[in-house]
């Protein structure tokens, strides 16, 4: 299984250096790149910027409900983590293990 990403150009550079196989740099509409990745069966994990995930919206939520692969991991962009964004990986871990792994400020 391959790693893929849908992200801005700055994040793309870091992910390529980290070994992500296929990186789609998108600045306006990430829906076309997401549609292309949905059709493939060789992708195991897709990293996507939080802001681009918000732009995909309902289509991304429906995909998560219907499919187990690829795993969609939302990551912050160069501007940092969005304060109102839900971390779905932490939610999945909590559901599977029963422990909240998200870091909370004290």
Beta strands, then each sheet from edge to edge (+ up, - down):
strand 1: 2-7
strand 2: 22-25
strand 3: 43-49
strand 4: 71-75
sheet 1: 2+ 1+ 3+ 4+
end
